[in-house]
Structures are given as structure tokens and as C-alpha cells.
Amino acid sequence: MRTRAASASSLRVNRSTAALCAAALSGSSAMAQSVSPPPFLQWFDATYQTQIERSGDLFEVGYGAVWTPPPGRANTGSFSVGYDVFDRFDLGQWDSKTLYGTQNGLQQFGDLLHRQGAQLHIDSVVNHNGFDDQQTPGFIATGGFPGFVLQDLDGGTDPFGVPGTFGDFHPLGATGLIEGQISGLTDIDHSTNIQVIRHPTTPGNPLNIPAGSVTNQPNPNNAAFYPDQQGTVSNFSDPKLGNPNVVRYDFNADAPLSGDPVTDNGTGLLMRYHQWMVQVNNVDGFRIDAAKHAETFLYDFIDQAVYASNPRKHLDGSTNHVFSYSEVFDGSRSFLDDFIRKDINPNTPNVVGGNRDVLDFAQFFALKGNLSNNGASNNWFNVVNEGMDVFDNGIKDGSAGVLFARSHDEFGADLDNVAHAYMLMHPGNAVVYFDAKEHGDGRDFPKDGRGDALGGVFGDTIKDLVDIRNTHGRGNYQQRAITTDELAFEREGSSLVLLSNRNDVGIDTLSNVPVSFAPGTRLIELTGNHTASAAVPETIQVTDNGGQSVIANATFLRNGGQDQGYLIYGLPTPRSNAGIEIADADGQTEVLAGGTPSPTGFSNGTTRLTDEIVVTGDTFNLRLQTQAFLLSDGFFDIDAFGDNALFKINAGVDANGINPNGTITGVDFDDPNDLVTYGFEEFTDVNSPGVDDQFFNGDYQQLIDTTLLPEGKNFVTVRAFRRGTSVPVYEDFKQVLYVDRLPPESGVQELKAVNAAGSGDTDVVIESLDLTANSVHVFANLP
């Protein structure tokens, strides 16, 4: 297994050996070197409270985004996963929670993700609503789905004169890819144009949606679901939709009830919903459900709604564009390609563009079909060129497709570890699926995920693979050798991946596998699978073969019924015996220890694993010491001892008071295109690299002003770099801090009248504003 404190990356400006440009979670393919940005975690079947508690575990593993299930109120009750949408705008309240919690909980989780530099993605259901429809007894009388019209308003014909009584929906019993129902769910017709105020605030307005006995009743609080037309306004042109003058107003998160209700159609409601989720509810991206079943123009309208709408800017002030990726259950790459749109131009910021990709089902089907338990049918030639990345531009550079190996809908390949190793070591975006099972085991839906996605009782396989991706997943993809049974590919200048699809016991060897590393370079096996066979070396050496750098005998480990047929050899990186050391100026050494989950029940999904160091003083000293070490073959790899380390607090805090560009304020590295250094700072108090010390030990220290940090959870990364590489190769050391300088900050979130009208009975909801309170005592009418 790897010896490290955690996982992540960076470079010292005056010692940098490579410029690395990439676009994390975006559509840019302008890359000097291909990169694997931190993967997404599809985190299902967990409450927002659990996700908040376990945000440190997410940070420790190294995910860059979390994809959560549909957050709105479901049609079949609070135990539904959420794909049968009843009310998109009802995210749960303290006295009426969804399966996952409340709107406030979602917002708080998003805040913590942004604090650590990650993103919040949600599942967006745009094709359909729930199971109820016009024929459900009493459903029309109650008002139906909030915001949607169940019946036409002109006496039986739709706005285009076509007979029918289906309002915003396709006719019941309709068939076909677009109009047909999925699993009996009421299908939205996005081409209708019924213009009404869909979230009415004022009774008696003739433009209001028809009210029922329960839903679509006027409510002044509905103003929160509309932008404030007296606030910020943006003007764009949208050439794709032929609109030269798009006027968009922003939601007012500080004064939600300042929203101005206006009429819109069903598609307009969906546009408004996506903008609301971004600007009010901390959402940065959308996984679009069942995308092939809705009219394709819908996605251009959603692009328009969210274009440049994210209020959370990059450190350099540039727009952090919303990223979306569609679920299109189809293996046709030409069909999948229709759902990709990446035409945002930073030079024309007032022209609407899209930042939209697609889940790579073509690659998923190829992995599932060729990493089966029937080894005789497996064939790497049927895998390597089947994804959207190659289809997009002929090379594997991460330009298209979001890779995944299993999901809530689909079990993956039998050789699931091998599939994840293949996926996670590829350029471009990738998703790991985790089913926390907080709401019980044995459910038919969602499908089981990777129980080890955050570590825990099921091991660290995925945790280690994510770490290796983050530290060694850069450099251009180069296929180095392929047979029916073996695949070798290099991330040029960083790592070599050796995969087998054989299910029997043993090893296979390929001779003279070419690599880009200089002769004499040592690579170490990073996954720990070399321990499965004495015939698999822990360290391999690059040799010269007639002027070509090669691995003379590349050893492939068969799966042996254990799903172990993956080896990843990478350049050695700096090591630390102690990891990050925190010395609080007040002498505080308290640790909020992580727990140990049980293999039964759902504690593997709910137990926080990561220790949190409590900091109570106004300053603390941040330190990393690195040590010299011998490789397993006795080689003293001086370059591995490191030539620099950088540190990052949260998503980027100016903690050293200097900046390489000559200014005295601002985070040292603020270029969002550089995934390695973005948000990091130089050590300025003590900066003694291992290669500069006569004993090859490094020492990096910085005194941190704790008053710069928010109360509660904070996230610290120290990134120590190997010297002299063609692409940045590093080791990450991480620590979660719990800043507790001040008393807990609480406030009244809501006063809600209960019981009979005029009784004066009121429920008071108290919110822990800084998430540091573990209990609140409320006293009424104190003298």
C-alpha cells in the first residue's frame, strides 16, 4: 500500500519543469498536457447532514465534485430516491424533510464543498414529473404538480389548436422516444407555450395558474422562486437559439422575497429552476436525467439560463461556468455526440455558450462487455478506442465524455476494480459511485455502489486509485502495448498502467514495452497489488534498448478470481513520517477522532473516518517535514525527496502575505487553468527542500493567522513535488482543522404558526449558522 498522509498537487514557480493547462470540470481541450482532474463522487442514499459530517472524508480522498440525487419533493413520498418529481422547488423544510433533508442542509453542504474547493452537482429531472396524471382520481382537483398545468386552458385544444386536454404534458398513451412515458412517469411536452404565473403570489390575478385545493395556491413566499427584476441584470445574445437580446435577471439570495413573478411556459419554469439552484442553492453542475427522451432544444434553453450565472467566481475573478452532463442510455457515439456542447468563448462573454458533456455509455458498455468473469470473451481491442474521447478528436486528451464504471441504474463490469483503474487513469472527467445505504440495505433501487469510495470497512481500493489519479494522472495518454489479454498505457512522464482481463491465477510478461522515461529511472508500484505475487516487482527500472527507453519485462498480474489485475507504476514522490503538523499557539492539542464503522448496517456510509484537529488560538504553525528513503531495490532516488512544497487552505486563502506577481495581497497561484497550483501558497517562513539539505530532509513551515479562517471545518493541503519531471508529480498531505475560536453562532431561521389560527402557538427554528453547535437551549420570555 502507499505510504502517504493523503492526496492532491502544485509547483514552485522558479523550479517548475512544466506548464500545465487544463480545464477542471469544463469543456476546454486546450491542454499543454492531458490531465485527469479530481473525479466526481456520485454520493447517493445519504442525508445532507451525513454529507456535511463526512465532508472531511471527501476532502481526504480527493474528489473534486459531488453528484447528489434529485433534491426536490417526490411524488411517491419522502422515501423516494427522487426521480418521480412532484415539486422541484420544494427541497424540504425542518418539519417536512425529503429523504435527504432540507433546503438549508443542501445549501450548507454546498458551502462546505466550496470551502474545500469542490463543486456541488445535482441530478436534474427535466423529461418528466411523477406517476400521477390527469386520470389519477382527485389529482386535478388538488391542483396537480406545483407549477405545471394539467389541462389546457382554452376548452380542449392546446395553444397550437391541437385537440387534447393534457396541458404541459404529452398525451397519455403516447409512444416514441420523445413523447412516450418512462416507467409510467408523466412526460413533459417542452414545446407547449401555456403562459401563466406558475408560482403565484397574489390571489385574484387572472394570469395565475389554475389553483387546486392543495397546490398552485397563491402564496407570497413564492416570490422566492423568481429573479429580482430590480436587481442585477445581464444582457446576452444567443445565436444558437436565434435570440440577439437575452435579458436575464438574477435571484436575490439576500432578499429572496424581492423576486418578481412573471408568466412563463413549462420550459421557462425549468430554466428558472436551474438558475435558482445555481444562484440560491449553491449548485455548480447538473447531471441531466433521461436526456434522450426530451426535445433537444430544451438543453440549449437550459444553457442560456445558467450561462455565466454562477456567483462563485474563480480566484482570478473569472467566471466559474456551470458544468452539465447528460445521461443518454445509448451506445451510439454519434448519437451521444449530439448532447455535447462546448462553445463558451472567454473572448465573447456576452454570447451564450454551453459547457455540456455526456456520460460515456459507449465506453461503459465496452468495459462491461470485456471485463467479464468469462475471461475467454474479454478483449482489450474492443475497449481502448470505444469512448467519446477518441470519437471527439481522434486522441485521448479528455476533451469529451464523462467516464463511469457503474451507477445507481447499472451494475458495472465483473472486474470492477480493473474497470475503475482504467477509467481513473484516463484523461478527462470521471465518476465514482457510492451508495451510502443510510436508508437501508437490500433496496432494488438505487443499485449498490462502491462501499470503499470513501474508505472504511470495505477497504481502500478506490480511495487509493483516486489518490494515484490525482498525483500521477497527468501527461499525455500513450498506449504502449496491447494484446487480447493485456493493456499497457502511460501517462507520459508520470506513470505506467498495466491491466489484465484474465481471470485465472498467474502473471504474463511483455518484453521491451516502450516508455518516455529516461533510462535508469525507477518506477514504484502504487496500488499495493504487487504484494499479491512474488513474481511482481515493487520497483522497475527503465533501460535502453537501441536508443529506445523500455521496460525490459513488463509484468501483468492476472485477476485470479480476486479482481486484482491492475498495476500502476509511477515516479516516487516525497514522503513524510509525520504528515502535516499543526502547532496551536495556545497549546491546544484536542483531536476530534474519526470513528470505526461496522461491516453491518449502514455505519459505513455514516461514520466520519477523518480526524479533525481543533484549533482555538489566533495563530497556528503549519509544518511538513519530508524524509529521505530507499526504494525497494536499494536505490537512493534523490529527485524523489522533493524540490518544493506549497500549501493551500480551503479553496485558497492568502495566508503568507506575498504574491509572486509582486503584489502583497491575493493567493499566490490564482490561475484556474492550472489544476496543480491553483489556490496554493508558497511557504515563506521556512522553505528548505529535501534536495537542498545534506541529509535530504525537507522542512516547510508557515505561521497561519487563524482569524482569516471561518469557524468550523477547514481543509489544509500541503503538496510536495518531485524534482525534475516533465509534468508535475507530487504527493499530497492533508489535514482537516476544526477552528473553534469563538462561541457558536446561532440565529432564528423561521417562526412558524402552528395549531389553530389565532392561538399564538409558534414553532421557532434555530439554525447553527457556523455549523459548530452540537446542541441549542432556547429560553422564552426571560425577565
Residue pairs with C-beta under 8 A, 6 or more apart in sequence:
1 460
1 464
1 528
2 464
2 467
2 468
2 526
2 528
3 575
4 467
4 575
4 731
4 732
4 733
5 576
5 579
5 580
5 732
5 733
5 734
5 735
6 60
6 62
6 467
6 579
6 717
6 732
6 733
6 734
6 735
7 60
7 61
7 62
7 466
7 467
7 470
7 471
7 732
7 734
8 62
8 470
8 471
8 648
8 717
8 719
8 730
8 732
8 734
9 470
9 471
9 675
9 676
9 677
9 719
9 728
9 730
9 732
10 644
10 645
10 646
10 648
10 669
10 676
10 677
10 680
10 719
10 721
10 728
10 730
11 17
11 18
11 20
11 644
11 646
11 676
11 677
11 721
11 728
12 643
12 644
12 646
12 682
12 721
13 660
15 643
15 644
15 721
15 723
16 728
17 724
17 725
17 726
17 727
17 728
18 32
18 33
18 493
18 725
18 726
18 727
18 728
19 32
19 674
20 32
20 33
20 35
20 474
20 674
20 675
20 676
20 727
20 728
21 30
21 31
21 32
21 33
21 673
21 674
22 28
22 31
22 33
22 34
22 35
22 37
22 398
22 673
22 674
22 675
23 29
23 30
23 31
23 673
24 37
24 38
24 64
24 672
24 675
25 37
25 64
25 65
25 119
25 284
25 285
25 323
25 429
26 321
26 323
26 342
26 344
26 355
27 323
27 341
27 342
27 344
27 354
27 355
27 356
27 357
27 399
28 342
28 673
29 342
29 393
29 397
29 398
29 399
31 397
31 398
33 474
33 475
33 476
33 492
33 727
34 396
34 397
34 398
34 427
34 428
34 474
34 475
34 476
34 477
34 491
35 398
35 427
35 473
35 474
35 675
36 398
36 424
36 425
36 426
36 427
36 428
36 430
36 469
36 470
36 473
36 474
36 491
37 64
37 428
37 429
37 675
38 62
38 63
38 64
38 65
38 118
38 466
38 469
38 470
39 63
39 64
39 424
39 429
39 430
39 431
39 432
39 466
39 469
40 63
40 64
40 65
40 66
40 67
40 121
40 402
40 429
40 430
40 431
40 432
41 58
41 61
41 63
41 65
41 66
41 67
41 431
41 432
41 434
41 453
41 454
42 67
42 404
42 407
42 408
42 431
42 432
42 433
42 434
42 449
43 51
43 58
43 66
43 67
43 68
43 434
43 436
43 453
44 68
44 69
44 81
44 408
44 433
44 434
44 435
44 436
44 446
44 449
45 69
45 81
45 435
45 436
45 437
45 438
45 439
45 443
45 446
45 605
46 54
46 100
46 436
46 438
46 605
46 606
47 99
47 100
47 101
47 105
47 438
48 100
48 101
48 102
48 105
48 106
48 108
48 109
49 101
49 105
50 436
50 438
50 605
50 606
51 58
51 66
51 68
51 109
52 105
52 108
52 109
52 112
52 771
53 606
53 608
54 454
54 606
54 607
54 608
54 609
55 109
55 112
55 113
55 116
55 713
56 608
56 610
56 612
56 713
56 715
56 736
57 454
57 455
57 594
57 608
57 609
57 610
58 66
58 113
58 116
58 118
58 454
59 116
59 118
59 610
59 715
59 734
59 736
60 455
60 609
60 610
60 734
60 736
61 453
61 454
61 455
61 463
61 466
61 467
62 466
62 467
62 469
62 470
62 732
63 118
63 432
63 466
64 117
64 118
64 119
65 113
65 118
65 119
65 120
65 121
65 284
65 285
66 109
66 113
66 118
66 119
66 120
66 121
67 121
67 122
67 123
67 285
67 287
67 431
68 100
68 106
68 120
68 121
68 122
68 123
69 81
69 82
69 83
69 99
69 100
69 122
69 123
69 408
69 446
70 81
70 82
70 83
70 85
70 122
70 123
70 124
70 125
70 289
71 82
71 91
71 92
71 98
71 100
71 106
71 122
71 281
72 82
72 85
72 86
72 87
72 88
72 89
72 90
72 91
72 98
72 125
73 85
73 86
73 87
73 88
73 90
73 91
73 92
73 98
74 80
74 81
74 82
74 83
74 84
74 85
74 86
74 98
74 99
74 130
75 84
75 85
75 86
75 129
75 130
75 131
75 132
76 84
76 130
76 131
78 97
78 98
78 99
79 99
79 439
80 99
81 99
81 408
81 445
81 446
82 98
82 99
82 100
82 123
82 125
83 123
83 125
83 185
83 289
84 129
84 130
84 131
84 185
85 125
85 128
85 129
85 130
85 145
86 129
86 130
86 145
86 146
87 145
87 146
87 147
87 215
88 125
88 147
88 273
89 146
89 147
89 199
89 225
89 273
89 276
90 98
90 146
91 98
91 102
91 103
91 106
91 281
92 98
92 100
92 101
92 102
92 103
92 105
92 106
93 102
93 103
94 102
94 104
94 749
94 750
94 765
95 752
95 763
99 439
100 106
103 281
104 749
104 767
106 120
106 281
106 282
107 280
107 281
107 282
108 771
109 120
109 282
110 120
110 281
110 282
110 283
110 284
111 282
112 713
112 771
113 119
113 120
113 282
114 120
114 282
114 312
114 651
115 650
115 651
115 710
115 713
115 714
115 715
116 650
116 651
116 715
117 648
117 650
117 651
117 652
117 679
117 715
119 284
119 285
119 323
120 282
120 283
120 284
120 285
121 283
121 284
121 285
121 286
121 287
121 323
122 277
122 283
122 285
122 286
122 287
123 286
123 287
123 289
124 274
124 277
124 286
124 287
124 288
124 289
124 324
125 289
125 290
126 188
126 270
126 288
126 289
126 290
126 291
126 294
126 298
126 302
127 182
127 187
127 188
127 289
127 290
127 291
127 293
127 294
128 181
128 182
128 185
128 186
128 187
128 188
128 290
128 293
129 145
129 148
129 169
129 185
129 186
129 188
130 145
130 185
130 186
131 184
131 185
131 186
132 139
132 144
132 145
132 186
133 139
133 150
133 169
133 172
133 186
134 140
134 150
134 151
134 165
134 166
134 167
134 169
134 172
135 172
139 150
140 150
140 151
140 212
141 212
141 213
142 212
142 213
142 214
142 215
143 210
143 211
143 212
143 213
143 214
143 215
143 216
143 217
144 150
144 212
144 215
144 216
145 186
145 215
146 199
146 215
146 216
147 198
147 199
147 209
147 216
147 269
148 167
148 168
148 169
148 188
148 198
148 266
148 269
149 167
149 168
149 194
149 196
149 209
149 210
149 266
150 166
150 167
150 168
150 169
151 165
151 166
151 167
151 210
152 158
152 159
152 164
152 165
152 166
152 167
152 194
153 167
153 194
153 196
153 210
156 163
156 164
156 165
157 163
157 164
158 164
158 166
158 192
158 194
159 192
159 193
159 194
164 171
166 172
166 189
167 192
167 194
168 188
168 189
168 192
168 194
168 265
168 266
169 186
169 187
169 188
169 189
170 178
170 179
170 180
170 181
170 187
170 188
170 189
171 179
172 181
174 180
174 181
174 187
177 292
177 293
178 293
178 294
178 295
179 187
179 189
180 187
180 293
181 187
182 290
182 293
187 293
188 266
188 294
189 266
190 266
190 267
190 270
190 294
190 295
190 297
190 298
191 295
192 265
192 266
193 265
194 265
194 266
195 207
195 263
195 264
195 265
196 207
196 208
196 209
196 263
197 205
197 207
197 208
197 209
197 261
197 262
197 263
198 209
198 216
198 263
198 264
198 269
199 219
199 222
199 225
199 226
199 261
200 208
200 209
200 211
200 216
200 217
200 218
200 219
200 222
200 261
201 218
201 219
201 220
201 221
201 222
201 223
201 261
202 208
202 218
202 220
202 261
203 218
205 218
207 263
208 216
208 218
209 216
210 216
211 217
211 218
220 257
221 257
222 261
223 256
223 257
223 258
223 259
223 260
223 261
224 256
224 257
224 259
224 280
225 259
225 272
225 276
226 251
226 259
226 260
226 261
226 262
226 272
227 248
227 249
227 250
227 251
227 252
227 259
227 260
227 272
227 275
228 249
228 250
228 251
228 252
228 255
228 258
228 259
228 260
229 249
229 260
229 262
230 258
230 260
231 249
231 250
231 252
231 258
232 249
232 250
233 247
233 248
233 249
233 250
234 247
234 248
234 249
234 250
234 308
235 245
235 246
235 247
235 248
235 350
236 246
236 248
236 304
236 307
236 308
236 350
236 351
236 352
237 243
237 244
237 245
237 246
237 350
237 351
237 352
238 244
238 246
238 300
238 304
238 351
238 352
239 351
239 352
240 300
240 303
240 352
240 354
241 297
241 300
241 301
241 304
241 352
243 304
246 304
246 352
248 275
248 304
248 305
248 309
249 260
250 279
250 309
250 311
251 259
251 275
251 276
251 279
251 280
252 258
252 259
253 279
253 280
253 311
256 280
264 271
264 272
267 298
267 301
270 298
270 301
270 302
271 301
271 302
271 304
271 305
272 305
274 286
274 302
274 305
274 306
275 305
275 306
275 309
277 283
277 286
278 284
278 306
278 309
278 310
278 311
278 322
279 309
279 310
279 311
282 312
283 322
284 310
284 312
284 320
284 322
284 323
285 322
285 323
285 324
285 325
286 302
286 306
286 322
286 323
286 324
286 325
287 324
287 325
287 326
287 327
287 359
288 299
288 302
288 324
288 325
288 326
288 327
289 327
290 327
290 329
291 299
291 326
291 327
291 328
291 339
291 358
292 326
292 328
292 329
292 330
292 335
292 339
296 338
296 339
299 324
299 326
299 339
299 341
299 354
299 356
300 341
300 354
302 324
303 324
303 341
303 352
303 353
303 354
303 355
303 356
304 352
306 322
306 324
307 321
307 322
307 344
307 352
307 353
307 354
308 319
308 321
308 349
309 322
310 319
310 320
310 321
310 322
312 320
313 319
313 320
314 320
314 670
314 672
315 651
315 652
315 666
315 667
315 670
315 672
315 678
315 679
316 670
316 671
316 672
318 346
318 672
319 349
320 672
321 344
321 355
322 355
323 355
323 356
323 357
324 355
324 356
324 357
325 356
325 357
325 358
325 359
325 402
325 429
326 339
326 356
326 357
326 358
326 359
327 359
328 335
328 336
328 339
328 358
328 359
328 361
329 361
329 409
330 336
330 361
331 361
331 362
331 365
332 362
333 362
333 386
333 388
333 391
334 391
336 358
336 360
336 361
336 362
336 388
336 401
337 358
337 388
337 391
337 392
337 400
339 356
339 358
340 356
340 357
340 358
340 388
340 392
340 400
341 353
341 354
341 355
341 356
342 353
342 354
342 355
342 356
342 357
342 400
343 353
343 354
344 353
344 354
344 355
345 351
345 353
357 400
357 401
357 402
357 429
358 388
358 400
358 401
358 402
359 401
359 402
359 404
359 431
360 387
360 388
360 389
360 401
360 402
360 403
360 404
362 386
362 387
362 388
362 391
362 401
363 383
363 386
363 387
363 388
363 389
363 401
363 403
363 423
364 403
364 404
364 405
364 410
364 412
365 386
366 382
366 383
366 386
366 387
367 383
367 405
367 412
367 413
367 419
367 422
367 423
368 410
368 412
368 413
368 419
369 377
369 382
370 377
370 378
370 379
370 380
370 382
370 383
370 413
370 501
371 378
371 383
371 413
371 414
371 415
371 416
371 418
371 419
371 501
372 378
372 413
372 414
372 415
373 414
373 415
373 503
374 503
375 485
375 501
375 502
375 503
375 504
375 559
378 484
378 485
378 501
378 502
379 484
379 501
380 482
380 483
380 484
380 485
380 486
380 487
380 499
380 501
381 482
381 484
383 422
383 487
384 479
384 482
384 487
387 396
387 401
387 403
388 400
388 401
389 395
389 396
389 397
389 398
389 399
389 400
389 401
389 426
389 427
389 428
390 396
391 400
392 399
392 400
392 401
393 399
393 400
395 477
396 426
396 427
396 428
396 477
397 427
397 428
397 476
397 477
398 426
398 427
398 428
398 429
399 428
400 428
401 428
401 429
402 428
402 429
402 430
402 431
403 423
403 426
403 428
403 429
403 430
403 431
404 423
404 430
404 431
404 433
405 412
405 413
405 416
405 419
405 420
405 423
405 432
405 433
406 412
406 416
406 419
406 433
406 447
406 449
406 450
407 431
407 433
407 447
408 433
408 435
408 445
408 446
408 447
408 449
409 446
409 447
410 447
411 447
411 448
412 419
413 419
414 563
415 501
415 503
415 559
415 563
415 565
416 450
416 563
417 461
417 563
417 564
417 565
417 566
418 499
418 500
418 501
418 559
418 563
418 565
418 566
420 432
420 450
420 461
420 462
420 465
421 465
421 497
421 499
421 527
421 566
421 568
422 487
422 497
422 499
422 566
423 430
424 430
424 432
424 465
424 466
424 468
424 469
424 473
425 465
425 468
425 469
425 473
425 489
425 491
425 495
425 497
425 568
426 477
427 473
427 476
427 477
430 469
432 450
432 453
432 462
432 466
433 449
433 450
433 453
434 449
434 450
434 451
434 453
434 454
434 605
435 446
435 447
435 448
435 449
435 451
435 605
436 602
436 604
436 605
436 606
437 602
437 604
437 605
438 602
438 605
438 606
439 602
440 602
441 601
441 602
450 458
450 462
451 457
451 458
451 604
452 458
452 459
452 460
452 461
452 462
452 463
453 462
453 463
454 463
454 609
455 463
455 609
456 597
456 604
456 607
456 609
457 597
457 598
457 599
457 604
458 599
458 604
464 526
464 527
464 528
465 527
467 732
468 495
468 526
468 527
468 568
468 570
470 732
471 570
471 573
471 729
471 730
471 731
471 732
472 491
472 494
472 495
472 526
472 568
472 570
472 571
472 729
473 491
473 494
473 495
474 491
474 494
474 676
474 727
474 728
474 729
475 490
475 491
475 492
475 493
475 494
475 495
475 726
475 727
476 491
476 492
477 489
477 490
477 491
477 492
478 489
478 490
478 491
478 492
478 516
479 487
479 488
479 489
480 488
480 489
480 490
480 496
480 513
480 514
480 515
481 487
481 488
481 510
481 513
481 554
482 488
483 510
485 500
485 501
485 502
485 508
485 556
486 498
486 499
486 500
486 501
486 508
486 510
486 556
487 497
487 498
487 499
487 501
488 496
488 497
488 498
488 499
488 510
488 513
488 554
488 556
489 496
489 497
490 496
490 497
490 515
490 516
491 497
491 727
492 516
492 726
492 727
493 516
493 517
493 725
493 726
493 727
493 729
494 570
494 571
494 725
494 727
494 729
495 523
495 526
495 568
495 569
495 570
495 571
496 513
496 515
496 523
496 551
496 554
496 568
496 569
496 570
497 566
497 567
497 568
498 554
498 555
498 556
498 557
498 566
498 567
498 568
498 569
499 556
499 565
499 566
499 567
500 508
500 556
500 557
500 558
500 559
500 565
500 566
501 559
501 565
502 508
502 558
502 559
502 565
503 558
503 559
503 560
503 561
504 558
504 559
504 560
505 558
505 560
505 561
506 558
506 560
507 533
507 535
507 536
507 555
507 556
507 557
507 558
508 555
508 556
508 558
509 553
509 554
509 555
509 556
510 553
510 554
510 556
511 552
511 553
511 554
512 545
512 548
512 550
512 551
512 552
513 550
513 551
513 554
514 548
514 549
514 550
515 542
515 549
515 550
515 551
516 549
516 726
517 523
517 542
517 549
517 571
518 542
518 549
519 542
519 543
519 544
519 549
520 541
520 542
521 541
521 542
521 549
521 571
522 539
522 540
522 541
522 542
522 572
522 631
522 633
522 635
522 637
523 539
523 540
523 541
523 542
523 569
523 570
523 571
523 572
524 538
524 539
524 569
524 570
524 571
524 572
524 631
524 632
525 536
525 537
525 538
525 539
525 540
525 567
525 568
525 569
526 568
526 569
526 570
527 566
527 567
527 568
529 536
529 557
529 564
529 566
529 567
530 536
530 537
530 538
530 557
530 567
532 557
532 560
532 562
532 564
533 557
535 555
536 555
536 557
536 567
537 555
538 632
538 633
539 631
539 632
539 633
539 635
540 551
540 554
540 569
541 633
542 549
542 550
542 551
543 549
543 550
543 551
543 552
544 550
545 552
555 567
556 565
556 567
557 564
557 565
557 566
557 567
558 565
559 565
570 729
571 640
571 722
571 725
571 729
572 631
572 637
572 640
572 722
573 640
573 642
573 720
573 721
573 722
573 729
573 730
573 731
574 626
574 640
574 641
574 642
574 645
574 690
574 698
574 720
574 721
574 722
574 730
574 731
575 626
575 627
575 629
575 640
575 731
576 624
576 625
576 626
576 627
576 720
576 731
576 733
577 625
577 627
578 625
579 624
579 733
579 735
580 622
580 623
580 624
580 716
580 718
580 733
580 734
580 735
581 621
581 622
581 623
581 624
581 625
582 613
582 615
582 620
582 621
582 622
582 623
582 716
582 735
582 737
583 620
583 621
583 623
584 615
584 616
584 617
584 620
585 617
585 618
585 619
585 620
585 621
586 616
586 617
588 614
588 615
588 616
588 617
590 613
590 614
591 611
591 612
591 613
591 614
592 611
592 612
592 613
592 614
592 738
593 611
594 607
594 608
594 609
594 610
594 611
594 612
595 603
595 607
595 608
595 609
596 607
597 603
597 604
597 605
597 606
597 607
597 609
598 604
610 736
611 736
612 713
612 736
612 737
612 738
613 735
613 736
613 737
613 738
614 737
614 738
614 740
615 706
615 737
615 738
615 739
615 740
615 741
616 740
616 741
617 706
617 741
618 705
618 706
618 707
618 741
619 703
619 704
619 705
619 706
620 703
620 704
620 706
621 701
621 702
621 703
621 704
622 647
622 701
622 702
622 703
622 704
622 716
622 718
623 686
623 699
623 700
623 701
623 702
624 645
624 647
624 698
624 699
624 700
624 718
624 720
624 733
625 697
625 698
625 699
625 700
626 641
626 642
626 645
626 690
626 697
626 698
626 699
626 720
627 690
627 696
627 697
628 636
628 641
628 690
628 695
628 696
628 697
629 640
630 636
631 637
638 691
638 696
638 723
639 691
639 722
639 723
639 724
639 725
640 722
640 723
641 689
641 690
641 691
641 696
641 697
641 698
641 723
642 689
642 690
642 691
642 698
642 720
642 721
642 722
642 723
643 689
643 690
643 691
643 692
643 721
643 722
643 723
643 724
644 687
644 689
644 720
644 721
645 683
645 687
645 689
645 698
645 700
645 718
645 719
645 720
645 721
646 668
646 669
646 677
646 680
646 681
646 682
646 683
646 718
646 719
646 721
647 655
647 680
647 681
647 683
647 700
647 702
647 716
647 717
647 718
647 719
648 679
648 680
648 681
648 716
648 717
648 719
649 655
649 681
649 704
649 709
649 714
649 715
649 716
650 709
650 714
650 715
651 679
652 667
652 670
652 678
652 679
652 680
653 667
653 681
653 708
653 709
654 665
654 666
654 667
654 668
654 681
654 708
655 681
655 702
655 704
655 705
655 708
656 668
656 681
656 682
656 683
656 684
656 702
657 664
657 665
657 684
658 664
658 668
658 682
658 684
659 665
659 666
659 667
659 668
660 668
660 669
660 682
667 679
667 680
667 681
668 680
668 681
668 682
669 677
669 678
669 679
669 680
669 681
670 678
670 679
671 677
671 678
672 678
676 719
676 728
676 730
680 717
680 719
681 702
683 700
683 701
683 702
684 702
685 701
685 702
685 703
686 699
686 700
686 701
686 702
687 700
688 698
688 699
688 700
689 698
690 696
690 697
690 698
691 723
692 698
693 699
698 720
700 718
700 720
706 739
706 741
707 741
709 737
709 739
710 739
710 770
711 739
711 740
711 741
711 742
711 744
711 745
711 770
711 771
711 772
712 738
712 739
712 740
712 770
712 771
712 772
713 736
713 737
713 738
713 771
714 736
714 737
714 738
714 739
715 734
715 736
715 737
716 734
716 735
716 736
716 737
717 732
717 733
717 734
718 732
718 733
718 734
719 730
719 731
719 732
719 733
720 730
720 731
720 732
720 733
721 728
721 729
721 730
722 729
722 730
740 772
742 770
744 768
744 770
744 772
744 773
745 768
745 769
745 770
745 772
746 766
746 767
746 768
746 769
746 773
746 776
747 766
747 767
747 769
748 764
748 765
748 766
748 767
749 765
749 766
749 767
750 763
750 764
750 765
751 762
751 763
751 764
751 765
752 762
752 763
752 765
753 759
753 761
753 762
754 761
754 762
754 763
755 761
764 778
766 776
766 778
768 776
